[in-house]
Amino acid sequence: MERDPYTYVTMSIAPGAPAYLAVSFHTPDLRVGASVLDSGRPYLSIRSREADITVSTSGAGPVTLADVDIAQQIFNAAARYLADCEHLHNEQQPVDSDQANASSSGDEAAA
């Protein structure tokens, strides 16, 4: 079943507990960017028409070793996501009919 693209945002607030926010992007309508503010604070932004997520340094302060570790985790996860998307996209591509015919005629000639 194919669905239309969407962004799903939920928030849960309970007394005595921290608020919980979940954002799921299921849309090609994403804009991703990264930059450094004039204050010297780096940030990563992921946006759709429905939601905007910004990741920056701890407490919006100077870059810490923990911030570098989180940035490395984001980088590794994004690289893995890219590799998975490329792999699955290539698997989903139909075989070119000319290549399929050349392969099958080559198999017959070898037999």
Secondary structure, DSSP 8 states (H G I E B T S, - for coil): -----EEEEEEE--TTS--EEEEEEESS--EEEEEE-TTS-EEEEEE-SS-EEEEESGGG-S--HHHHHHHHHHHHHHHHHHHHHHHHHHHHS---HHHHHHHHHHHHHH-
